[in-house]
Amino acid sequence: MLIQDIMRSSNVTLKKENTIGEAITIFRKGEVRHIPIINDDSEVIGIISDRDVRDALPSTLFPQEISNVFQVSVDKIMTTNVITCSQMDFVEEVATNFYQYKIGCLPVVSSGKLVGLVTEIDVLHTLVTLTGAYQPSSQIELLVRDQPGILSEVVTVFAKENINIVSVLVYPAKDPLHKVLVFRIQTMNPLSMITKLKTEGYTILWPNEASESI
C-alpha cells in the first residue's frame, strides 16, 4: 500500500512568521497534533507539535510571561531539517522512519512541495488492517525451511482444504535456515487445518499445547 492511499490533507499550515498563539488556537480545536511550517513556495521548512508548544509555555503562575510567549514566532520552536516522505513510498518502508527517528508525523511532499501528512497512528492502523486482525479469523504460525517455493507449498495445503487466507506474514526464525510463516485464516476453528498441516509434516508454532491449555 502507498502513502498516497492513507495520507491526510495538508490544509492546516503556518508560516515561520506566525505566532505561537496562533498555533495554540489551532491545536485547541483538537483536529491536529502537528503543523507543518511552509514558505511562500509551499516547501516544508519546519514542523511543530502540540508538545513543542506546551514545552514553550511558562508556568500558569506567571500569566504575563505566557502572554509574551504567545507573540513569539513559531520559527523559534519549530523543528528544522524535517524528515519527509513521498506519495509513492510504501507504508511498510515509511513505518521504519517512525521507529528509527521516534517521530509522530511525516510531511508528504511532491516535487518539493507539501501535499499531505501521515502520522504514526495512520501507519499503525494501516499495518493492523493489512494483517487482517480486525476480521473474525484465526492465526496459525509455522516453522518452515527457508527455501524457494515453500510459501507456495503451504498455501496449496490451505487451498485444498478450501480455507481462505486473510493475510500472510514472514518472520526470520532463530535458526537462519528456517523462517516463520504467520497465516491469518477466515475461520474461527482452525483445528482441522492444524491437523492437516501436521499430517503434511509441518511444524506448528501456534497454536501449541501451551496455548491450548490456557
PyMOL CGO cylinders between C-alpha atoms (Angstrom):
from pymol import cmd
from pymol.cgo import CYLINDER

trace = [
    CYLINDER, 0.00, 0.00, 0.00, 1.25, 3.50, -0.87, 0.3, 1, 1, 1, 1, 1, 1,
    CYLINDER, 1.25, 3.50, -0.87, 1.37, 6.58, 1.33, 0.3, 1, 1, 1, 1, 1, 1,
    CYLINDER, 1.37, 6.58, 1.33, -0.97, 8.39, -1.06, 0.3, 1, 1, 1, 1, 1, 1,
    CYLINDER, -0.97, 8.39, -1.06, -3.68, 5.91, -0.06, 0.3, 1, 1, 1, 1, 1, 1,
    CYLINDER, -3.68, 5.91, -0.06, -3.58, 6.84, 3.64, 0.3, 1, 1, 1, 1, 1, 1,
    CYLINDER, -3.58, 6.84, 3.64, -2.20, 10.39, 3.89, 0.3, 1, 1, 1, 1, 1, 1,
    CYLINDER, -2.20, 10.39, 3.89, -4.23, 13.27, 5.27, 0.3, 1, 1, 1, 1, 1, 1,
    CYLINDER, -4.23, 13.27, 5.27, -4.72, 16.65, 3.64, 0.3, 1, 1, 1, 1, 1, 1,
    CYLINDER, -4.72, 16.65, 3.64, -2.24, 19.41, 4.45, 0.3, 1, 1, 1, 1, 1, 1,
    CYLINDER, -2.24, 19.41, 4.45, -4.68, 22.31, 4.64, 0.3, 1, 1, 1, 1, 1, 1,
    CYLINDER, -4.68, 22.31, 4.64, -3.51, 23.28, 8.16, 0.3, 1, 1, 1, 1, 1, 1,
    CYLINDER, -3.51, 23.28, 8.16, -0.14, 25.00, 7.86, 0.3, 1, 1, 1, 1, 1, 1,
    CYLINDER, -0.14, 25.00, 7.86, 1.68, 28.02, 9.23, 0.3, 1, 1, 1, 1, 1, 1,
    CYLINDER, 1.68, 28.02, 9.23, 4.44, 30.33, 8.03, 0.3, 1, 1, 1, 1, 1, 1,
    CYLINDER, 4.44, 30.33, 8.03, 7.51, 30.95, 10.17, 0.3, 1, 1, 1, 1, 1, 1,
    CYLINDER, 7.51, 30.95, 10.17, 6.20, 34.47, 10.94, 0.3, 1, 1, 1, 1, 1, 1,
    CYLINDER, 6.20, 34.47, 10.94, 3.04, 33.12, 12.54, 0.3, 1, 1, 1, 1, 1, 1,
    CYLINDER, 3.04, 33.12, 12.54, 2.97, 33.18, 16.33, 0.3, 1, 1, 1, 1, 1, 1,
    CYLINDER, 2.97, 33.18, 16.33, 2.84, 30.51, 18.99, 0.3, 1, 1, 1, 1, 1, 1,
    CYLINDER, 2.84, 30.51, 18.99, -0.50, 32.00, 19.99, 0.3, 1, 1, 1, 1, 1, 1,
    CYLINDER, -0.50, 32.00, 19.99, -1.89, 31.23, 16.51, 0.3, 1, 1, 1, 1, 1, 1,
    CYLINDER, -1.89, 31.23, 16.51, -0.55, 27.67, 16.76, 0.3, 1, 1, 1, 1, 1, 1,
    CYLINDER, -0.55, 27.67, 16.76, -2.24, 27.24, 20.14, 0.3, 1, 1, 1, 1, 1, 1,
    CYLINDER, -2.24, 27.24, 20.14, -5.56, 28.32, 18.64, 0.3, 1, 1, 1, 1, 1, 1,
    CYLINDER, -5.56, 28.32, 18.64, -5.24, 25.59, 16.01, 0.3, 1, 1, 1, 1, 1, 1,
    CYLINDER, -5.24, 25.59, 16.01, -4.19, 22.90, 18.48, 0.3, 1, 1, 1, 1, 1, 1,
    CYLINDER, -4.19, 22.90, 18.48, -7.05, 23.74, 20.84, 0.3, 1, 1, 1, 1, 1, 1,
    CYLINDER, -7.05, 23.74, 20.84, -9.53, 22.74, 18.16, 0.3, 1, 1, 1, 1, 1, 1,
    CYLINDER, -9.53, 22.74, 18.16, -8.21, 19.19, 18.61, 0.3, 1, 1, 1, 1, 1, 1,
    CYLINDER, -8.21, 19.19, 18.61, -8.14, 18.37, 14.90, 0.3, 1, 1, 1, 1, 1, 1,
    CYLINDER, -8.14, 18.37, 14.90, -4.35, 18.12, 14.50, 0.3, 1, 1, 1, 1, 1, 1,
    CYLINDER, -4.35, 18.12, 14.50, -1.32, 17.49, 16.69, 0.3, 1, 1, 1, 1, 1, 1,
    CYLINDER, -1.32, 17.49, 16.69, 1.32, 18.60, 14.17, 0.3, 1, 1, 1, 1, 1, 1,
    CYLINDER, 1.32, 18.60, 14.17, 1.53, 21.68, 11.96, 0.3, 1, 1, 1, 1, 1, 1,
    CYLINDER, 1.53, 21.68, 11.96, 3.95, 21.92, 9.01, 0.3, 1, 1, 1, 1, 1, 1,
    CYLINDER, 3.95, 21.92, 9.01, 5.71, 25.25, 8.61, 0.3, 1, 1, 1, 1, 1, 1,
    CYLINDER, 5.71, 25.25, 8.61, 6.00, 26.22, 4.94, 0.3, 1, 1, 1, 1, 1, 1,
    CYLINDER, 6.00, 26.22, 4.94, 7.45, 29.05, 2.90, 0.3, 1, 1, 1, 1, 1, 1,
    CYLINDER, 7.45, 29.05, 2.90, 5.78, 31.01, 0.11, 0.3, 1, 1, 1, 1, 1, 1,
    CYLINDER, 5.78, 31.01, 0.11, 6.54, 28.18, -2.33, 0.3, 1, 1, 1, 1, 1, 1,
    CYLINDER, 6.54, 28.18, -2.33, 4.74, 25.57, -0.14, 0.3, 1, 1, 1, 1, 1, 1,
    CYLINDER, 4.74, 25.57, -0.14, 8.08, 23.95, 0.73, 0.3, 1, 1, 1, 1, 1, 1,
    CYLINDER, 8.08, 23.95, 0.73, 8.40, 22.45, 4.20, 0.3, 1, 1, 1, 1, 1, 1,
    CYLINDER, 8.40, 22.45, 4.20, 10.91, 24.40, 6.29, 0.3, 1, 1, 1, 1, 1, 1,
    CYLINDER, 10.91, 24.40, 6.29, 9.87, 23.13, 9.70, 0.3, 1, 1, 1, 1, 1, 1,
    CYLINDER, 9.87, 23.13, 9.70, 7.23, 21.42, 11.80, 0.3, 1, 1, 1, 1, 1, 1,
    CYLINDER, 7.23, 21.42, 11.80, 5.79, 21.96, 15.28, 0.3, 1, 1, 1, 1, 1, 1,
    CYLINDER, 5.79, 21.96, 15.28, 3.78, 19.68, 17.54, 0.3, 1, 1, 1, 1, 1, 1,
    CYLINDER, 3.78, 19.68, 17.54, 1.38, 20.40, 20.36, 0.3, 1, 1, 1, 1, 1, 1,
    CYLINDER, 1.38, 20.40, 20.36, 4.11, 19.16, 22.68, 0.3, 1, 1, 1, 1, 1, 1,
    CYLINDER, 4.11, 19.16, 22.68, 6.55, 21.75, 21.31, 0.3, 1, 1, 1, 1, 1, 1,
    CYLINDER, 6.55, 21.75, 21.31, 4.03, 24.45, 22.20, 0.3, 1, 1, 1, 1, 1, 1,
    CYLINDER, 4.03, 24.45, 22.20, 3.40, 23.08, 25.68, 0.3, 1, 1, 1, 1, 1, 1,
    CYLINDER, 3.40, 23.08, 25.68, 7.14, 22.94, 26.36, 0.3, 1, 1, 1, 1, 1, 1,
    CYLINDER, 7.14, 22.94, 26.36, 7.49, 26.58, 25.28, 0.3, 1, 1, 1, 1, 1, 1,
    CYLINDER, 7.49, 26.58, 25.28, 4.84, 27.87, 27.65, 0.3, 1, 1, 1, 1, 1, 1,
    CYLINDER, 4.84, 27.87, 27.65, 5.89, 29.02, 31.14, 0.3, 1, 1, 1, 1, 1, 1,
    CYLINDER, 5.89, 29.02, 31.14, 4.00, 28.12, 34.30, 0.3, 1, 1, 1, 1, 1, 1,
    CYLINDER, 4.00, 28.12, 34.30, 0.43, 29.41, 34.63, 0.3, 1, 1, 1, 1, 1, 1,
    CYLINDER, 0.43, 29.41, 34.63, 1.66, 31.13, 37.78, 0.3, 1, 1, 1, 1, 1, 1,
    CYLINDER, 1.66, 31.13, 37.78, 3.20, 33.76, 35.50, 0.3, 1, 1, 1, 1, 1, 1,
    CYLINDER, 3.20, 33.76, 35.50, 0.38, 34.96, 33.18, 0.3, 1, 1, 1, 1, 1, 1,
    CYLINDER, 0.38, 34.96, 33.18, 2.39, 37.93, 31.89, 0.3, 1, 1, 1, 1, 1, 1,
    CYLINDER, 2.39, 37.93, 31.89, 5.15, 35.61, 30.64, 0.3, 1, 1, 1, 1, 1, 1,
    CYLINDER, 5.15, 35.61, 30.64, 2.56, 33.39, 28.96, 0.3, 1, 1, 1, 1, 1, 1,
    CYLINDER, 2.56, 33.39, 28.96, 1.16, 36.41, 27.15, 0.3, 1, 1, 1, 1, 1, 1,
    CYLINDER, 1.16, 36.41, 27.15, 4.64, 37.30, 25.92, 0.3, 1, 1, 1, 1, 1, 1,
    CYLINDER, 4.64, 37.30, 25.92, 5.24, 33.78, 24.61, 0.3, 1, 1, 1, 1, 1, 1,
    CYLINDER, 5.24, 33.78, 24.61, 2.01, 33.97, 22.60, 0.3, 1, 1, 1, 1, 1, 1,
    CYLINDER, 2.01, 33.97, 22.60, 3.65, 36.69, 20.50, 0.3, 1, 1, 1, 1, 1, 1,
    CYLINDER, 3.65, 36.69, 20.50, 6.82, 34.69, 19.73, 0.3, 1, 1, 1, 1, 1, 1,
    CYLINDER, 6.82, 34.69, 19.73, 7.06, 33.41, 16.14, 0.3, 1, 1, 1, 1, 1, 1,
    CYLINDER, 7.06, 33.41, 16.14, 6.90, 29.67, 15.57, 0.3, 1, 1, 1, 1, 1, 1,
    CYLINDER, 6.90, 29.67, 15.57, 10.30, 29.58, 13.92, 0.3, 1, 1, 1, 1, 1, 1,
    CYLINDER, 10.30, 29.58, 13.92, 11.77, 29.86, 17.42, 0.3, 1, 1, 1, 1, 1, 1,
    CYLINDER, 11.77, 29.86, 17.42, 10.38, 26.45, 18.43, 0.3, 1, 1, 1, 1, 1, 1,
    CYLINDER, 10.38, 26.45, 18.43, 9.94, 24.57, 15.15, 0.3, 1, 1, 1, 1, 1, 1,
    CYLINDER, 9.94, 24.57, 15.15, 11.97, 21.51, 14.22, 0.3, 1, 1, 1, 1, 1, 1,
    CYLINDER, 11.97, 21.51, 14.22, 14.05, 22.09, 11.10, 0.3, 1, 1, 1, 1, 1, 1,
    CYLINDER, 14.05, 22.09, 11.10, 15.71, 19.55, 8.78, 0.3, 1, 1, 1, 1, 1, 1,
    CYLINDER, 15.71, 19.55, 8.78, 12.32, 17.85, 8.63, 0.3, 1, 1, 1, 1, 1, 1,
    CYLINDER, 12.32, 17.85, 8.63, 12.15, 14.21, 7.58, 0.3, 1, 1, 1, 1, 1, 1,
    CYLINDER, 12.15, 14.21, 7.58, 9.62, 13.82, 4.77, 0.3, 1, 1, 1, 1, 1, 1,
    CYLINDER, 9.62, 13.82, 4.77, 8.25, 11.09, 2.55, 0.3, 1, 1, 1, 1, 1, 1,
    CYLINDER, 8.25, 11.09, 2.55, 6.75, 10.77, -0.92, 0.3, 1, 1, 1, 1, 1, 1,
    CYLINDER, 6.75, 10.77, -0.92, 3.24, 9.86, -2.03, 0.3, 1, 1, 1, 1, 1, 1,
    CYLINDER, 3.24, 9.86, -2.03, 4.70, 6.86, -3.82, 0.3, 1, 1, 1, 1, 1, 1,
    CYLINDER, 4.70, 6.86, -3.82, 6.58, 5.45, -0.84, 0.3, 1, 1, 1, 1, 1, 1,
    CYLINDER, 6.58, 5.45, -0.84, 5.34, 2.17, 0.60, 0.3, 1, 1, 1, 1, 1, 1,
    CYLINDER, 5.34, 2.17, 0.60, 3.66, 2.33, 4.01, 0.3, 1, 1, 1, 1, 1, 1,
    CYLINDER, 3.66, 2.33, 4.01, 5.84, -0.52, 5.29, 0.3, 1, 1, 1, 1, 1, 1,
    CYLINDER, 5.84, -0.52, 5.29, 9.02, 1.38, 4.41, 0.3, 1, 1, 1, 1, 1, 1,
    CYLINDER, 9.02, 1.38, 4.41, 7.83, 4.68, 5.88, 0.3, 1, 1, 1, 1, 1, 1,
    CYLINDER, 7.83, 4.68, 5.88, 6.95, 2.85, 9.12, 0.3, 1, 1, 1, 1, 1, 1,
    CYLINDER, 6.95, 2.85, 9.12, 10.69, 2.35, 9.70, 0.3, 1, 1, 1, 1, 1, 1,
    CYLINDER, 10.69, 2.35, 9.70, 11.17, 6.14, 9.85, 0.3, 1, 1, 1, 1, 1, 1,
    CYLINDER, 11.17, 6.14, 9.85, 8.71, 6.44, 12.73, 0.3, 1, 1, 1, 1, 1, 1,
    CYLINDER, 8.71, 6.44, 12.73, 10.55, 3.70, 14.58, 0.3, 1, 1, 1, 1, 1, 1,
    CYLINDER, 10.55, 3.70, 14.58, 14.07, 4.91, 13.79, 0.3, 1, 1, 1, 1, 1, 1,
    CYLINDER, 14.07, 4.91, 13.79, 13.60, 8.62, 14.43, 0.3, 1, 1, 1, 1, 1, 1,
    CYLINDER, 13.60, 8.62, 14.43, 10.92, 8.42, 17.17, 0.3, 1, 1, 1, 1, 1, 1,
    CYLINDER, 10.92, 8.42, 17.17, 8.66, 10.91, 15.39, 0.3, 1, 1, 1, 1, 1, 1,
    CYLINDER, 8.66, 10.91, 15.39, 4.89, 11.26, 15.31, 0.3, 1, 1, 1, 1, 1, 1,
    CYLINDER, 4.89, 11.26, 15.31, 4.28, 12.77, 11.89, 0.3, 1, 1, 1, 1, 1, 1,
    CYLINDER, 4.28, 12.77, 11.89, 5.82, 12.95, 8.42, 0.3, 1, 1, 1, 1, 1, 1,
    CYLINDER, 5.82, 12.95, 8.42, 5.00, 15.64, 5.84, 0.3, 1, 1, 1, 1, 1, 1,
    CYLINDER, 5.00, 15.64, 5.84, 4.35, 14.20, 2.38, 0.3, 1, 1, 1, 1, 1, 1,
    CYLINDER, 4.35, 14.20, 2.38, 5.99, 16.13, -0.43, 0.3, 1, 1, 1, 1, 1, 1,
    CYLINDER, 5.99, 16.13, -0.43, 5.82, 16.05, -4.20, 0.3, 1, 1, 1, 1, 1, 1,
    CYLINDER, 5.82, 16.05, -4.20, 8.31, 17.99, -6.33, 0.3, 1, 1, 1, 1, 1, 1,
    CYLINDER, 8.31, 17.99, -6.33, 9.48, 19.60, -3.09, 0.3, 1, 1, 1, 1, 1, 1,
    CYLINDER, 9.48, 19.60, -3.09, 6.03, 20.94, -2.17, 0.3, 1, 1, 1, 1, 1, 1,
    CYLINDER, 6.03, 20.94, -2.17, 3.81, 19.87, 0.73, 0.3, 1, 1, 1, 1, 1, 1,
    CYLINDER, 3.81, 19.87, 0.73, 0.85, 17.74, -0.41, 0.3, 1, 1, 1, 1, 1, 1,
    CYLINDER, 0.85, 17.74, -0.41, -0.19, 15.93, 2.77, 0.3, 1, 1, 1, 1, 1, 1,
    CYLINDER, -0.19, 15.93, 2.77, 0.67, 14.45, 6.15, 0.3, 1, 1, 1, 1, 1, 1,
    CYLINDER, 0.67, 14.45, 6.15, 0.92, 10.95, 7.53, 0.3, 1, 1, 1, 1, 1, 1,
    CYLINDER, 0.92, 10.95, 7.53, 1.00, 10.21, 11.26, 0.3, 1, 1, 1, 1, 1, 1,
    CYLINDER, 1.00, 10.21, 11.26, 2.22, 7.24, 13.26, 0.3, 1, 1, 1, 1, 1, 1,
    CYLINDER, 2.22, 7.24, 13.26, -1.43, 6.42, 14.04, 0.3, 1, 1, 1, 1, 1, 1,
    CYLINDER, -1.43, 6.42, 14.04, -2.25, 6.36, 10.30, 0.3, 1, 1, 1, 1, 1, 1,
    CYLINDER, -2.25, 6.36, 10.30, 0.62, 3.95, 9.67, 0.3, 1, 1, 1, 1, 1, 1,
    CYLINDER, 0.62, 3.95, 9.67, -0.17, 1.73, 12.67, 0.3, 1, 1, 1, 1, 1, 1,
    CYLINDER, -0.17, 1.73, 12.67, -3.84, 1.50, 11.70, 0.3, 1, 1, 1, 1, 1, 1,
    CYLINDER, -3.84, 1.50, 11.70, -2.87, 0.58, 8.13, 0.3, 1, 1, 1, 1, 1, 1,
    CYLINDER, -2.87, 0.58, 8.13, -0.44, -2.14, 9.23, 0.3, 1, 1, 1, 1, 1, 1,
    CYLINDER, -0.44, -2.14, 9.23, -3.04, -3.64, 11.58, 0.3, 1, 1, 1, 1, 1, 1,
    CYLINDER, -3.04, -3.64, 11.58, -5.58, -3.59, 8.76, 0.3, 1, 1, 1, 1, 1, 1,
    CYLINDER, -5.58, -3.59, 8.76, -3.13, -5.31, 6.41, 0.3, 1, 1, 1, 1, 1, 1,
    CYLINDER, -3.13, -5.31, 6.41, -2.71, -8.17, 8.87, 0.3, 1, 1, 1, 1, 1, 1,
    CYLINDER, -2.71, -8.17, 8.87, -6.47, -8.75, 8.90, 0.3, 1, 1, 1, 1, 1, 1,
    CYLINDER, -6.47, -8.75, 8.90, -6.58, -8.51, 12.69, 0.3, 1, 1, 1, 1, 1, 1,
    CYLINDER, -6.58, -8.51, 12.69, -9.88, -6.62, 12.53, 0.3, 1, 1, 1, 1, 1, 1,
    CYLINDER, -9.88, -6.62, 12.53, -11.66, -9.51, 10.85, 0.3, 1, 1, 1, 1, 1, 1,
    CYLINDER, -11.66, -9.51, 10.85, -13.08, -12.61, 12.58, 0.3, 1, 1, 1, 1, 1, 1,
    CYLINDER, -13.08, -12.61, 12.58, -10.21, -15.03, 11.98, 0.3, 1, 1, 1, 1, 1, 1,
    CYLINDER, -10.21, -15.03, 11.98, -7.67, -17.41, 13.47, 0.3, 1, 1, 1, 1, 1, 1,
    CYLINDER, -7.67, -17.41, 13.47, -3.89, -17.33, 13.43, 0.3, 1, 1, 1, 1, 1, 1,
    CYLINDER, -3.89, -17.33, 13.43, -1.53, -20.21, 12.64, 0.3, 1, 1, 1, 1, 1, 1,
    CYLINDER, -1.53, -20.21, 12.64, 2.26, -19.98, 12.81, 0.3, 1, 1, 1, 1, 1, 1,
    CYLINDER, 2.26, -19.98, 12.81, 4.51, -22.48, 11.05, 0.3, 1, 1, 1, 1, 1, 1,
    CYLINDER, 4.51, -22.48, 11.05, 8.24, -23.11, 11.17, 0.3, 1, 1, 1, 1, 1, 1,
    CYLINDER, 8.24, -23.11, 11.17, 9.46, -23.95, 7.67, 0.3, 1, 1, 1, 1, 1, 1,
    CYLINDER, 9.46, -23.95, 7.67, 12.78, -24.28, 5.88, 0.3, 1, 1, 1, 1, 1, 1,
    CYLINDER, 12.78, -24.28, 5.88, 13.98, -21.11, 4.18, 0.3, 1, 1, 1, 1, 1, 1,
    CYLINDER, 13.98, -21.11, 4.18, 13.88, -22.33, 0.59, 0.3, 1, 1, 1, 1, 1, 1,
    CYLINDER, 13.88, -22.33, 0.59, 12.33, -21.18, -2.69, 0.3, 1, 1, 1, 1, 1, 1,
    CYLINDER, 12.33, -21.18, -2.69, 8.71, -22.21, -3.20, 0.3, 1, 1, 1, 1, 1, 1,
    CYLINDER, 8.71, -22.21, -3.20, 7.98, -23.08, 0.44, 0.3, 1, 1, 1, 1, 1, 1,
    CYLINDER, 7.98, -23.08, 0.44, 5.25, -20.44, 0.79, 0.3, 1, 1, 1, 1, 1, 1,
    CYLINDER, 5.25, -20.44, 0.79, 3.52, -21.74, -2.33, 0.3, 1, 1, 1, 1, 1, 1,
    CYLINDER, 3.52, -21.74, -2.33, 3.63, -25.28, -0.96, 0.3, 1, 1, 1, 1, 1, 1,
    CYLINDER, 3.63, -25.28, -0.96, 1.95, -24.27, 2.30, 0.3, 1, 1, 1, 1, 1, 1,
    CYLINDER, 1.95, -24.27, 2.30, -0.65, -22.14, 0.55, 0.3, 1, 1, 1, 1, 1, 1,
    CYLINDER, -0.65, -22.14, 0.55, -1.57, -25.14, -1.58, 0.3, 1, 1, 1, 1, 1, 1,
    CYLINDER, -1.57, -25.14, -1.58, -2.41, -27.10, 1.57, 0.3, 1, 1, 1, 1, 1, 1,
    CYLINDER, -2.41, -27.10, 1.57, -4.81, -24.34, 2.66, 0.3, 1, 1, 1, 1, 1, 1,
    CYLINDER, -4.81, -24.34, 2.66, -6.36, -24.23, -0.81, 0.3, 1, 1, 1, 1, 1, 1,
    CYLINDER, -6.36, -24.23, -0.81, -7.01, -27.98, -0.85, 0.3, 1, 1, 1, 1, 1, 1,
    CYLINDER, -7.01, -27.98, -0.85, -8.89, -27.59, 2.45, 0.3, 1, 1, 1, 1, 1, 1,
    CYLINDER, -8.89, -27.59, 2.45, -10.90, -24.69, 0.99, 0.3, 1, 1, 1, 1, 1, 1,
    CYLINDER, -10.90, -24.69, 0.99, -9.56, -22.29, 3.65, 0.3, 1, 1, 1, 1, 1, 1,
    CYLINDER, -9.56, -22.29, 3.65, -9.49, -18.58, 2.80, 0.3, 1, 1, 1, 1, 1, 1,
    CYLINDER, -9.49, -18.58, 2.80, -6.25, -16.81, 3.78, 0.3, 1, 1, 1, 1, 1, 1,
    CYLINDER, -6.25, -16.81, 3.78, -6.76, -13.28, 5.11, 0.3, 1, 1, 1, 1, 1, 1,
    CYLINDER, -6.76, -13.28, 5.11, -3.08, -12.35, 5.38, 0.3, 1, 1, 1, 1, 1, 1,
    CYLINDER, -3.08, -12.35, 5.38, 0.43, -13.84, 5.41, 0.3, 1, 1, 1, 1, 1, 1,
    CYLINDER, 0.43, -13.84, 5.41, 3.47, -12.54, 7.29, 0.3, 1, 1, 1, 1, 1, 1,
    CYLINDER, 3.47, -12.54, 7.29, 7.01, -13.89, 7.11, 0.3, 1, 1, 1, 1, 1, 1,
    CYLINDER, 7.01, -13.89, 7.11, 9.45, -13.58, 10.02, 0.3, 1, 1, 1, 1, 1, 1,
    CYLINDER, 9.45, -13.58, 10.02, 13.05, -14.73, 10.41, 0.3, 1, 1, 1, 1, 1, 1,
    CYLINDER, 13.05, -14.73, 10.41, 13.44, -17.72, 12.73, 0.3, 1, 1, 1, 1, 1, 1,
    CYLINDER, 13.44, -17.72, 12.73, 16.18, -18.08, 15.35, 0.3, 1, 1, 1, 1, 1, 1,
    CYLINDER, 16.18, -18.08, 15.35, 17.74, -20.67, 13.07, 0.3, 1, 1, 1, 1, 1, 1,
    CYLINDER, 17.74, -20.67, 13.07, 18.88, -18.87, 9.87, 0.3, 1, 1, 1, 1, 1, 1,
    CYLINDER, 18.88, -18.87, 9.87, 17.98, -21.96, 7.84, 0.3, 1, 1, 1, 1, 1, 1,
    CYLINDER, 17.98, -21.96, 7.84, 14.30, -21.53, 8.74, 0.3, 1, 1, 1, 1, 1, 1,
    CYLINDER, 14.30, -21.53, 8.74, 11.62, -18.88, 8.69, 0.3, 1, 1, 1, 1, 1, 1,
    CYLINDER, 11.62, -18.88, 8.69, 8.26, -18.42, 10.42, 0.3, 1, 1, 1, 1, 1, 1,
    CYLINDER, 8.26, -18.42, 10.42, 5.10, -18.15, 8.34, 0.3, 1, 1, 1, 1, 1, 1,
    CYLINDER, 5.10, -18.15, 8.34, 2.14, -16.50, 10.07, 0.3, 1, 1, 1, 1, 1, 1,
    CYLINDER, 2.14, -16.50, 10.07, -1.23, -17.15, 8.44, 0.3, 1, 1, 1, 1, 1, 1,
    CYLINDER, -1.23, -17.15, 8.44, -4.46, -15.42, 9.44, 0.3, 1, 1, 1, 1, 1, 1,
    CYLINDER, -4.46, -15.42, 9.44, -7.29, -17.56, 8.08, 0.3, 1, 1, 1, 1, 1, 1,
    CYLINDER, -7.29, -17.56, 8.08, -11.00, -16.93, 7.77, 0.3, 1, 1, 1, 1, 1, 1,
    CYLINDER, -11.00, -16.93, 7.77, -12.24, -19.48, 10.25, 0.3, 1, 1, 1, 1, 1, 1,
    CYLINDER, -12.24, -19.48, 10.25, -12.77, -19.39, 14.00, 0.3, 1, 1, 1, 1, 1, 1,
    CYLINDER, -12.77, -19.39, 14.00, -11.93, -23.08, 14.40, 0.3, 1, 1, 1, 1, 1, 1,
    CYLINDER, -11.93, -23.08, 14.40, -8.52, -23.90, 12.89, 0.3, 1, 1, 1, 1, 1, 1,
    CYLINDER, -8.52, -23.90, 12.89, -8.18, -27.37, 14.47, 0.3, 1, 1, 1, 1, 1, 1,
    CYLINDER, -8.18, -27.37, 14.47, -8.86, -29.33, 11.29, 0.3, 1, 1, 1, 1, 1, 1,
    CYLINDER, -8.86, -29.33, 11.29, -6.40, -27.16, 9.37, 0.3, 1, 1, 1, 1, 1, 1,
    CYLINDER, -6.40, -27.16, 9.37, -3.76, -27.63, 12.06, 0.3, 1, 1, 1, 1, 1, 1,
    CYLINDER, -3.76, -27.63, 12.06, -4.25, -31.40, 11.93, 0.3, 1, 1, 1, 1, 1, 1,
    CYLINDER, -4.25, -31.40, 11.93, -3.86, -31.33, 8.15, 0.3, 1, 1, 1, 1, 1, 1,
    CYLINDER, -3.86, -31.33, 8.15, -0.66, -29.28, 8.32, 0.3, 1, 1, 1, 1, 1, 1,
    CYLINDER, -0.66, -29.28, 8.32, 0.82, -31.65, 10.90, 0.3, 1, 1, 1, 1, 1, 1,
    CYLINDER, 0.82, -31.65, 10.90, -0.09, -34.58, 8.66, 0.3, 1, 1, 1, 1, 1, 1,
    CYLINDER, -0.09, -34.58, 8.66, 1.79, -32.88, 5.83, 0.3, 1, 1, 1, 1, 1, 1,
    CYLINDER, 1.79, -32.88, 5.83, 4.86, -32.70, 8.08, 0.3, 1, 1, 1, 1, 1, 1,
    CYLINDER, 4.86, -32.70, 8.08, 4.82, -29.01, 9.03, 0.3, 1, 1, 1, 1, 1, 1,
    CYLINDER, 4.82, -29.01, 9.03, 5.88, -27.79, 12.48, 0.3, 1, 1, 1, 1, 1, 1,
    CYLINDER, 5.88, -27.79, 12.48, 3.17, -25.75, 14.21, 0.3, 1, 1, 1, 1, 1, 1,
    CYLINDER, 3.17, -25.75, 14.21, 4.43, -22.98, 16.49, 0.3, 1, 1, 1, 1, 1, 1,
    CYLINDER, 4.43, -22.98, 16.49, 0.98, -21.54, 17.26, 0.3, 1, 1, 1, 1, 1, 1,
    CYLINDER, 0.98, -21.54, 17.26, -1.48, -22.68, 18.49, 0.3, 1, 1, 1, 1, 1, 1,
    CYLINDER, -1.48, -22.68, 18.49, 0.63, -25.07, 20.57, 0.3, 1, 1, 1, 1, 1, 1,
    CYLINDER, 0.63, -25.07, 20.57, -0.09, -27.26, 23.56, 0.3, 1, 1, 1, 1, 1, 1,
    CYLINDER, -0.09, -27.26, 23.56, 0.69, -24.47, 26.00, 0.3, 1, 1, 1, 1, 1, 1,
    CYLINDER, 0.69, -24.47, 26.00, -1.78, -22.10, 24.32, 0.3, 1, 1, 1, 1, 1, 1,
    CYLINDER, -1.78, -22.10, 24.32, -4.50, -24.73, 24.19, 0.3, 1, 1, 1, 1, 1, 1,
    CYLINDER, -4.50, -24.73, 24.19, -4.27, -25.24, 27.97, 0.3, 1, 1, 1, 1, 1, 1,
    CYLINDER, -4.27, -25.24, 27.97, -4.83, -21.55, 28.75, 0.3, 1, 1, 1, 1, 1, 1,
]
cmd.load_cgo(trace, "trace")
